Amino acid sequence: MAQTRVILDESEIPTHWYNIVADLKNPPAPPLGPDGQPVSPDKMLAIFPETILEQEMSAERWIPIPEEVRKIYALWRPSPLCRAERLEKMLDTPAKIFYKYEGVSPAGSHKPNSAVAQAYLNKIAGTKRLVTETGAGQWGSSLSLAGQMFGLPVRIFMVKVSYEQKPYRRLMMQTWGGEVLASPTNLTKAGRDVLARDPQNPGSLGIAISEAVEEAVTTPGTKYALGSVLNHVLLHQTVIGLEAKKQFEKIGEYPDMMFAPCGGGCNFAGATFPFLGDAAAGDARAQKIRFVAVEPASCPTLTKGVYAYDYGDASGYTPLMKMYTLGHDFMPPGIHAGGLRYHGDSPLISQLYHEKLIEAVAVPQVATFEAGVMFARAEGIIPAPESAHAIRACIDEALRCKQTGEPKTLFFNLSGHGHFDMSAYESYFAGKLEDFEYPAEAIQESLRHLPKVG
């Protein structure tokens, strides 16, 4: 009988994170200030502690994982690598389908991989309080959990549409001691400005980031923690791909294609960067892998955005980053995959996409939930809407393999379960979900407001 679940021993939790910056052919474009000049580290200290900035700016290939972090990782890591044999049979495909299941964490997603690391690094730096934003709630709940473990109070600005759609995510945060606010709020200038223009604004990750950053820079002892996009967050998530490499090795398999959801980018980076590192080192097998970032058609950052310097938030509080963007004032529709409703993408992933080392595809909302239901009925796990994007793209490829007869080995990162997203599935079953292809003219209007740099 084929092995369908590959488990590593606790001793095999990675001891180091992998930093892809060390293996890029071209150095990353630096973050810029409003004057168009590179931002100095001292200016970033208003937002992040020095312990975080060292990782953010590092070009070292391997960064040690503190033993205190590894001990907490051991609550759920290593996560299992599973073969989806029942899904293969349902699709009648010659392809082999594997997935890494990150929903085994206490918060039910991959996000604690970075939340625990950031809380620890802030604690040893003397931070007294953390502030952040969250879309669907996976990051907010993960940071609330991590803050509780290290005795740090956490305030979360949660995108209003998700705050209303996902009450149980909010309750998770509160259970772990997090203070949750529906963004935009009246507590910050950024929030008040948005509400003055549109009192019914549903919120966005860009707006919530503005509120969180504003509070961090104006409140003594408070630092900002980000759940995706930046280098140090992607770094922490590489435990996923490092474990997956060991697990594939144990069963003598290797992926031909890798799929992962992509909003800000930490999910995709965590699964693929270690394999991309092998490709950069000359590994012939890794060089043949197709790496596919999967995004929603309603927020098509990589597939329809432009590669340019832009703000990471809606109000222009963050440094300018070189990334694929739809424009910092882009207002995505209130799709149920709240974690993917971001106007930009990680600078590192944007660079890899621009250099054609990875691919991207956008999938519509209804087909995404259709794939999520198919997977749940075959494999038993109800996936988060974000994860279902990768499942959709993987299923589409498996069906192409059925047509061509190619016995490919496919992998996707199942980044979390959907136990607190059942209202979204309820809307799907009731036929209330709609596909939304963001109009090209609306994207062009948003891109008109890109900051002028260089």
C-alpha positions in Angstrom: 0.0 0.0 0.0 1.3 3.4 -0.9 2.3 5.7 1.9 -0.4 8.4 2.2 0.8 10.4 5.2 4.5 11.2 5.8 5.3 12.2 9.4 8.7 13.5 10.5 10.0 13.2 14.0 10.1 16.3 16.3 13.9 16.2 16.1 13.5 16.9 12.4 11.9 20.4 12.8 14.3 22.6 10.9 17.0 24.3 13.0 17.5 27.2 10.5 15.2 29.2 8.2 16.2 29.5 4.6 16.8 33.0 3.2 16.4 33.1 -0.6 18.0 36.6 -0.8 21.4 34.8 -0.6 20.7 33.0 -3.9 19.0 35.7 -6.0 20.9 36.6 -9.2 20.1 40.3 -8.7 19.9 42.0 -5.3 16.5 43.0 -4.1 15.5 46.6 -4.8 15.8 48.6 -1.6 12.7 50.2 0.1 12.6 53.9 -0.5 11.4 56.9 1.4 9.2 59.7 0.1 12.3 61.4 -1.2 13.1 58.4 -3.4 16.2 57.5 -1.4 16.7 54.2 0.3 15.3 54.0 3.8 17.9 53.8 6.5 17.5 51.1 9.2 17.1 53.7 11.9 13.9 55.0 10.4 12.5 51.5 10.3 13.2 51.1 14.1 10.0 53.2 14.7 8.0 50.2 13.4 10.2 47.1 14.0 12.7 46.1 16.7 16.3 45.7 15.7 16.0 41.9 16.1 13.4 41.8 13.3 15.3 44.3 11.1 18.4 42.2 11.2 16.5 39.4 9.6 14.6 41.7 7.2 17.9 43.0 5.8 20.0 39.9 6.0 21.6 38.2 3.0 22.8 35.2 5.0 21.5 31.9 3.5 20.7 30.3 6.8 19.2 32.0 9.8 19.2 30.0 13.1 15.7 29.4 14.6 15.9 30.2 18.3 15.4 27.2 20.5 12.5 28.9 22.3 10.7 29.2 19.0 11.4 25.6 18.0 10.0 24.4 21.3 6.7 26.1 20.5 6.8 24.9 16.9 6.9 21.4 18.4 3.2 21.8 19.5 2.3 21.1 15.9 5.4 20.7 13.8 6.5 18.9 11.7 3.2 19.1 9.8 2.2 16.1 7.7 2.8 15.7 4.0 -0.2 13.7 2.6 -1.1 12.1 -0.7 -4.6 12.9 -1.9 -5.3 9.4 -3.3 -9.1 9.7 -3.0 -9.0 13.0 -4.9 -6.9 11.4 -7.6 -9.5 8.7 -7.9 -12.3 11.2 -8.0 -10.6 13.1 -10.8 -9.5 9.9 -12.6 -6.1 11.4 -13.2 -2.7 9.7 -13.7 -1.2 12.6 -11.6 0.0 12.0 -8.1 -1.3 14.8 -5.8 0.4 15.7 -2.5 -0.3 18.4 0.0 1.3 19.8 3.1 -1.3 20.3 5.8 -0.6 23.4 7.9 -4.1 23.4 9.5 -2.7 21.3 12.4 -1.4 24.4 14.2 -3.5 25.7 17.1 -4.7 28.6 15.0 -5.6 26.3 12.1 -3.2 27.8 9.5 0.5 28.4 8.6 0.5 31.8 10.2 1.9 30.9 13.6 5.2 29.9 11.9 6.0 33.6 11.8 3.8 34.9 14.6 5.7 32.9 17.2 9.0 34.0 15.8 8.0 37.7 15.7 6.5 37.6 19.2 9.7 36.1 20.6 12.0 38.5 18.7 10.0 41.4 20.0 10.0 40.1 23.5 13.7 39.8 23.8 14.0 43.3 22.2 12.0 44.8 25.0 8.8 45.5 23.1 5.8 46.0 25.5 2.9 45.7 23.0 2.2 44.5 19.5 -0.2 45.9 16.9 -1.1 44.4 13.6 -3.8 44.0 10.9 -5.6 40.9 9.7 -7.8 40.1 6.7 -9.6 36.7 7.1 -8.3 36.5 10.7 -5.6 33.7 10.4 -2.8 36.2 11.1 -4.6 38.1 13.9 -5.5 34.9 15.7 -1.9 33.6 15.3 -0.4 36.7 16.7 -2.9 36.7 19.6 -1.8 33.2 20.4 1.9 34.1 20.1 1.5 37.2 22.2 -0.2 35.2 24.9 2.7 32.8 24.9 5.3 35.5 25.4 3.2 37.9 27.6 2.7 40.6 25.0 -0.7 42.4 24.6 -1.9 42.5 21.0 -4.3 44.9 19.2 -5.6 43.8 15.8 -7.2 46.0 13.1 -9.4 43.5 11.3 -10.7 44.4 7.8 -14.4 45.3 8.4 -15.9 43.0 5.8 -14.0 40.0 7.3 -14.8 41.2 10.9 -18.5 40.8 9.9 -18.2 37.7 7.8 -16.0 35.7 10.2 -17.1 36.2 13.8 -15.5 33.1 15.1 -12.0 34.2 13.9 -12.6 37.3 15.9 -13.6 35.2 18.9 -10.4 33.1 18.6 -8.4 36.3 18.9 -10.3 37.4 21.9 -9.9 34.0 23.5 -6.2 34.3 23.2 -6.3 37.8 24.7 -6.2 39.9 21.5 -8.1 43.2 21.2 -10.0 43.2 17.8 -11.2 46.3 16.0 -13.2 46.6 12.8 -11.1 48.6 10.3 -11.4 51.4 9.3 -11.9 52.8 12.8 -12.2 56.3 14.3 -9.1 55.7 16.5 -6.5 56.7 13.8 -6.1 59.5 11.4 -5.9 57.0 8.6 -9.2 55.4 9.6 -10.9 58.7 10.1 -9.8 60.0 6.6 -11.2 56.8 5.0 -14.5 57.1 6.8 -14.8 60.8 6.0 -14.7 59.9 2.3 -16.9 56.7 2.6 -18.7 56.0 5.9 -19.6 52.5 4.6 -16.1 51.6 3.5 -15.8 47.8 3.9 -12.1 48.0 4.7 -9.0 46.5 3.0 -5.7 45.1 4.1 -4.0 48.3 2.9 -6.2 50.5 5.2 -5.8 48.2 8.2 -2.0 48.3 7.7 -2.1 52.1 7.7 -4.0 52.1 11.0 -1.7 49.6 12.6 1.5 51.3 11.4 0.2 54.7 12.6 -0.5 53.3 16.0 2.9 51.7 16.2 4.8 54.9 15.4 2.8 57.0 17.8 2.6 54.7 20.8 5.7 54.2 23.0 6.7 50.6 23.6 4.5 49.4 20.7 5.9 47.7 17.6 4.2 46.5 14.4 4.0 42.9 13.4 3.2 42.0 9.8 1.7 38.7 8.7 3.1 38.5 5.1 4.9 40.5 2.3 8.2 41.4 4.0 11.4 39.3 3.8 11.5 38.2 7.5 7.9 36.9 7.3 8.7 34.8 4.2 11.9 33.6 5.9 10.0 32.2 8.9 7.6 30.3 6.7 10.3 28.3 4.9 10.0 25.7 7.6 7.1 24.4 5.4 9.2 23.8 2.3 12.2 22.5 4.3 10.1 19.9 5.9 8.4 19.0 2.6 11.8 18.3 1.0 12.7 15.8 3.8 9.3 14.2 3.4 9.5 13.8 -0.3 12.9 12.3 0.1 11.6 9.7 2.6 9.1 8.3 0.0 11.3 8.7 -3.1 9.0 11.3 -4.7 9.6 14.8 -6.1 7.2 17.5 -7.4 6.9 18.5 -11.0 4.6 21.4 -10.1 4.0 23.3 -6.8 1.0 25.4 -6.2 0.2 27.8 -3.3 -2.2 30.6 -2.6 -0.7 34.1 -3.0 -2.0 37.3 -1.4 1.0 39.0 0.3 3.1 35.9 -0.5 4.2 34.2 2.7 2.2 31.0 2.0 3.7 30.6 -1.5 7.2 31.5 -0.3 7.1 29.1 2.6 6.3 26.1 0.4 8.5 27.0 -2.6 11.6 29.0 -1.5 13.6 26.0 -0.3 13.0 24.2 -3.7 13.9 27.4 -5.5 17.1 27.6 -3.5 17.9 24.1 -4.7 17.3 25.2 -8.3 19.6 28.2 -7.8 22.3 25.8 -6.4 22.1 23.8 -9.7 19.8 20.9 -8.6 18.6 19.6 -12.0 15.3 18.2 -10.5 14.5 21.5 -8.8 15.2 23.4 -11.9 12.4 21.5 -13.7 9.7 22.3 -11.1 7.0 24.8 -12.2 6.2 27.0 -9.3 2.7 28.5 -9.6 1.3 31.3 -7.4 -2.5 31.3 -7.3 -4.5 34.5 -6.7 -8.1 35.5 -6.9 -9.4 36.9 -10.2 -11.0 39.7 -8.2 -7.6 40.8 -6.8 -5.1 39.8 -9.6 -2.0 41.4 -8.3 0.6 39.4 -10.2 -1.4 38.6 -13.3 -2.8 42.2 -13.9 -0.7 44.5 -11.8 2.4 46.4 -12.7 5.9 46.0 -11.4 6.6 49.4 -9.7 7.4 51.1 -6.5 4.3 51.6 -4.3 3.3 51.9 -0.7 2.4 48.8 1.2 -0.6 50.5 2.8 -3.4 52.7 1.7 -2.3 56.0 3.3 1.4 56.0 2.4 2.8 55.4 5.9 5.1 52.5 4.8 8.3 52.8 2.8 7.9 52.4 -1.0 8.5 48.8 -2.1 9.3 47.5 -5.6 6.5 45.0 -6.2 3.7 44.0 -8.4 0.8 46.2 -7.4 -2.7 47.2 -8.4 -2.2 50.6 -6.7 -2.2 51.3 -3.0 -5.7 52.8 -3.1 -7.1 49.8 -4.9 -10.3 48.6 -3.2 -10.9 44.9 -3.8 -14.4 43.4 -3.5 -15.4 41.7 -0.3 -14.6 38.1 -1.5 -14.5 35.4 1.2 -10.8 34.7 0.8 -10.0 37.8 2.9 -6.3 36.8 3.3 -5.8 37.3 -0.5 -7.4 40.8 -0.7 -4.1 42.8 -0.9 -3.2 45.3 -3.5 0.5 44.4 -3.7 2.7 41.4 -3.4 5.9 40.5 -1.6 8.9 42.3 -3.2 10.8 38.9 -3.2 8.0 37.1 -5.0 7.5 40.0 -7.3 11.1 39.9 -8.3 11.0 36.1 -8.9 7.9 36.6 -11.1 9.4 39.5 -13.0 12.5 37.4 -13.7 10.2 34.5 -14.8 11.4 32.0 -12.2 7.8 31.5 -11.1 4.4 31.6 -12.7 1.0 33.0 -11.6 -2.6 32.2 -12.3 -5.8 33.9 -11.2 -8.9 31.8 -10.4 -12.6 32.9 -10.0 -14.4 32.6 -6.6 -17.2 30.1 -7.5 -14.8 27.6 -9.1 -12.5 28.0 -6.0 -15.3 26.9 -3.7 -16.2 24.2 -6.0 -12.7 22.8 -5.7 -12.8 23.2 -1.9 -15.9 21.1 -1.7 -14.5 18.5 -4.0 -11.4 18.2 -1.9 -13.4 18.0 1.3 -15.6 15.3 0.0 -12.6 13.3 -1.2 -10.1 13.9 1.6 -12.2 14.9 4.6 -10.5 18.3 5.3 -12.6 21.4 4.7 -10.0 23.9 3.4 -9.9 27.6 4.1 -11.0 29.7 1.1 -7.4 30.9 0.6 -6.1 27.3 0.4 -8.9 26.4 -2.0 -7.3 28.7 -4.6 -4.3 26.4 -4.7 -6.6 23.3 -4.8 -8.4 24.8 -7.8 -5.3 25.3 -9.8 -3.9 21.9 -8.8 -7.2 20.2 -9.8 -7.1 22.0 -13.1 -3.6 20.7 -13.8 -4.6 17.1 -12.7 -7.5 17.2 -15.2 -5.0 18.3 -17.9 -2.9 15.3 -17.0 -6.0 13.2 -17.5 -6.3 14.5 -21.0 -2.7 14.2 -21.9 -1.9 11.0 -19.9 1.1 12.7 -18.2 1.8 11.1 -14.8 3.0 14.3 -13.1 3.6 14.7 -9.4 1.7 17.8 -8.1 2.0 19.5 -4.8 -0.1 22.2 -3.1 0.2 23.9 0.2 -3.0 23.4 2.2 -2.3 26.4 4.4 -5.3 26.1 6.7 -8.7 24.6 7.5 -12.0 26.4 6.8 -13.8 25.6 10.1 -14.3 29.3 10.8 -15.2 30.1 7.2 -18.4 28.1 7.0 -20.6 31.1 6.3 -18.6 31.4 3.0 -19.5 27.7 2.2 -23.1 28.5 3.2 -23.2 31.3 0.6 -21.7 28.9 -2.0 -24.3 26.2 -1.4 -27.0 28.8 -1.5 -25.8 30.1 -4.9 -25.0 33.5 -3.5 -21.4 33.7 -4.4 -20.5 35.7 -7.4 -17.4 35.8 -9.6 -15.9 39.3 -10.0 -13.4 40.0 -12.7 -11.9 43.3 -11.7 -12.4 45.7 -14.6 -9.3 46.8 -16.4 -10.4 50.4 -16.3 -10.7 50.3 -12.5 -7.2 48.9 -12.2 -5.9 51.6 -14.5 -7.5 54.3 -12.5 -5.9 53.0 -9.3 -2.5 52.7 -11.0 -2.7 56.4 -12.0 -2.1 57.2 -8.4 1.2 55.3 -8.1 3.9 57.4 -6.4 6.4 59.0 -8.9 9.8 57.5 -8.2 12.9 57.9 -10.3 
